Amino acid sequence: MGASTLLLSGNIDTIAQMSCNPAIGGQAKGQMVRELDALGGEMAINTDVTGIQFRLLNESKGPAVQAPRAQCDKKAYQFRLKHTLELQPNLQIFQATVTGLLFKAGKVVGCQTNLDIDFLGQTIVVTTGTFLRGLMHIGQNKNEGGRLGDFSAKSLSSSLTEAGIQLERLKTGTPPRLLGRSIDFSKMEEQKGDTHPTFFAFHDTRGPEEMFHVEQSGERRIGWAPGSEQVSCWMTHTTAQTAEIVRANLSKSAMYSGEIVGVGPRYCPSIEDKFVRFADKPRHLLFLEPEGRSTNEYYVNGLSTSLPFDVQLDLVHSIPGLEKAQLLRPAYAVEYDFAHPTQLFPSLESKKVENLFFAGQINGTSGYEEAAVQGLVAGVNAVNKVRATAPMLIQRNEGYIGVLIDDLVSKGTREPYRMFTSRAEYRLLFNHGSAEFRFLDHAKTYNLLSNNRIKNIEAKQAKVTHWVDYLEKTRNTGGTWADAIRRDRVGAVLPEELAKESAPVRDEVVYRVSYQGYLAREQRQVEKLSQIEKIRIPADFDYPAVRGLRRESALKLAEFKPMTLGQASRISGVNPADISILMVLIGAGAVRARDAS
């Protein structure tokens, strides 16, 4: 966007470090990464050129719920992204730990650092991850830090609290890492990558200069041809002995001994949680995932724990194939501060302090993908704030990014928030192949993509529209071409000219035709509810003064300060009767204002 930007990091050598699983994507997460790519984000292309295994999840269930996932080379991913930032015009990187924020007249104007250097800025985006008063637990052992071997940001929390921002604690965890040569893979089931990988970036709308890595400066970023030389992952499982070890040592777990006060992730539970909450399950699946091509380190997906190290050893050795495994790094839990996201506007600007934005785990989310999309939205809107232009507000009906942000700012969260397809009421509209079309207006409005790529997306969109219209109107044997596709599905024959189009165009055309009735129904629902989303609520609206509005609702609405009637309707505790009263008052005022204009 051309804005002069400073990136401060406590350790610039760990920019883009994959603290947990060296993988990107998965259910709903994969779709979000494609949406991020459609808005000019870097995660998708960085994943494609450093990926070492690609899999399309739910391949047998149809394109509506299919999602790409990739295992990455952890260090290549990190090094390439750091290099990308170093080469980015208008961006300055500097290593310093932010110790506090600087305020003036209710606005943030800069920050203080551990180097006694203050930096001034018109807007600030805070992205603290798990480092905000980060505390790691291995049994009764505690170490300050946001991840093993790294620091804890201890004083920034007090600065936020003094500004009136409410903080609480959350918890996440990570499994042990193992030495590959000590693993017996013959006792495990191999999982290979897809023969024809599904990538995250939209390669078909990029020119060669946007794909590969020779810069004007002559520097070349790390990476390889996407999908080349894929490696295998491996699947094993816990045993009855594993369960016995966990249950016998629950009192030693930091989670179950009361050492941890933060709430952990419901959808990515520790091994202790699995055996307690799912006591009827005889075993739990585990996945051995390589951390890279140039390391022999393996990540044990599914074995997150905060048990003491000696118990971790017994735990690992009770698993088929890991009887002699050597641990390179122990599993641990980490507690950290987060700020309730209901304190934010949908632009991700703080309601408490003007010009201050929050993104990532400080907003209560879990996962690289959720953090990345928030970072992009917050960054775009930080620039818009400086330029006094309207913020980029992504709606729930536009994509998973819109669902994520609306859920956070309207409903809040009491546990690490993870995106799922089930959270989106319009998920059929959110197939991963359509992301560029859904976000094209935002990309054009806020100058997020190159002119060349915008033109390529528009040309691709025109082809899709043409072919959908052609198939619906042109008759073939026994009806239209579209009827035949809906009838025959997988085995459907396409017109010869359509078969010559690129795979992304064909796939999107077939998707729209196959699900035409369902997509039309969801679109009608979007249009029906869009009216309530258009009714804006004045920022200074006096809810307690509204006759007939329940006191609980008035207090919640006054606290949340929803921007639209649609957002107000999604606040927990606000019922349809309350919305009807507001619609009469605010809707009538909006109509009078339109008539007057």
Buried (B, 14 or more C-beta within 10 A) or exposed (E): BEBEBEBBBBBBEBBBBBBBBBBBBBBBBBBBBBBBBBBBBBBBBBBBBBBBBBBBBBEEEBBBBBBBBBBBBBBBBBBBBBBBBBBEEEBEBEBBBBBBBBBEEEEBBBBBBEEEEEBEBBBBBBBBBBBBBBBBBBBEBBBBBBBBEBBBBBBBBEBBEEBEBEBEBBBBBBBBBBBBEBBEBEEBEEBEBBEEBBBBBBBEBBEEEBEEBEEEEEEEBBBBEBBEEBBBBBBBBBBEEBBEBBEEBBEBBBBBBEBBEBBBBBEBBBBBBBBBEEEEEEBBEBBBBBBBEEBBBBBBBBBBBBBBBEBBBBBBBBBBBBEEBEBBBBBBBBBBBBBBBBBBBBBBBBBBBBBBBBBBBBBBBBBBBBBBBBBBBBBBBBBBBBEEEEBBBBBBBBBBBBBBBBBBBBBBBEBBBBBBBEBBBBBBBBBBBBBBBBBBEBBBEBBBBBEEBBEBBBEBBEBBEEBBEBBBEEEBEEEBBBBBBBEEEEEBEBBEEBEEBEEBBBBBBBBBBBBBEEBEEBBEBBEEBEEBBEBBBEEEBEBEEBEEBBEEBBBBBEEBBBBBBBBBBBBEEBEEEBBEBBBEBBBEEBEEEEEEE
